[in-house]
Amino acid sequence: MAIAGAGVAVLVAGSLTWTSANAAEDASPSIKTLSSTSASKLASKLTSDIKGDAGSYYDAKAKKLVVNVTDQDAKAKVEAEGAVGKIVQHTMAQLESTKDALTEQDITGTSRIVDVKSNKVVITADRTVKGEKLAQLKKQAKAEGSKVEMQRTAGKYTTKIAGGDAIHGDGGRCSLGFNVTLDGKPAFLTAGHCSTAIASWSEEEGGPEIAKSGDGKFPGNDYGIATFTGDTEHPSEVDLYNGSTQKISAAAEAEVGMKVTRSGSTTQVHDGEVKAVDASVSYPEGTVDGLIQTDVCAEPGDSGGSLFSEDKAIGLTSGGSGDCSAGGETFFQPVPAALEALGAELP
């Protein structure tokens, strides 16, 4: 069997409301039409050059890069390079410091992101946060003033090892994310909450072993690796569930506004957009930091699976909320960070 990327789910509850920027209002004749790849490169250059960087995002509909700035001089510099300059109140450093401080106070059942579009830290509390915990959270948010927005979700943040695409173990079934090599040997990435809970994997429930779990981390991060022990084919591809696959050539960092696709055996293939990076989610088992938040749906059975953009590996399914009937959002462990921590490489 050729195992391509697919997914289980660590599904979390909630749905965030996003404020979209009107790039057209700030447009000038010098603003360039850019691909997501070109926008990512320009964003890295501009945000590293600008003092008081306030973040950036890709407007996929308009195909323009929007860069947040805090003064007119920076706005002019950004627009001279072909991006849209949007004046905001808070720098990225201020928002990240606020988010980190809130994460240190850590209340189970909450998530925290820096939403570059609204220029705020968004805290979402699930249905378990009530009474004294809710009062404490509201007090924390109020103390940060205009830098923080608080939201509620009717669901519950939780991890769920359930159905996935063909990797089974005692007590659960997860999904393969991306095939890789480790010390020259074939292996695959999956979610850390899968690899730290299950030691041996098979292609079918009760079938012969095909791989053994190696290093992994959860909570804190949510990545893990398993090394193949049999002769299973391991192409650098993702299953598209239509008889074809998507070739994966490299890993890439997520950018806000990036169009992405998730593959998983429970709900198969779904598309969406990156809404935030460096999200923190407090599961009952502990907090996971540095996650990608998207509006892609997922359900139990999709965890560990592949998030990709064209031929680039972006993330591993960690958790989410909602479902693929009503919609929802899903969090992903970034692939580049997982590869670096594990010492693995894409084939």
Buried (B, 14 or more C-beta within 10 A) or exposed (E): EEBBBBBBBBBBBBBBEBEEBEBEEBEEEEBBEBEBBBBBEBBEEBBEEBEBBBBBBBBBEBBBBBBBBBEEEBBEBBBEBBBBBBBBEBBBEBBBEBBBBBBEEEBBBBBBBBBBBBBBBBBBBBBBBEEEBBEEBBEBBEEBEEBBBBEBBEBBBBBBBBBBBBBBBEEBBBBBBBBBBBEEEBBBBBBBBBBBBBEBBBBEEEEEBBBBBBBBBBBEBBBBBBBBBEEBEBEBBBBBBEEEBBEBEEBBBBBBBBBBBBBBBBBBBBEBBBBBBBBBBBBEBEBBBBBBBBBBBBBBBBBBBBBBBBBBBBBBBBBBBBBBEEBBBBBBBBBBBBBEBBEBEBB
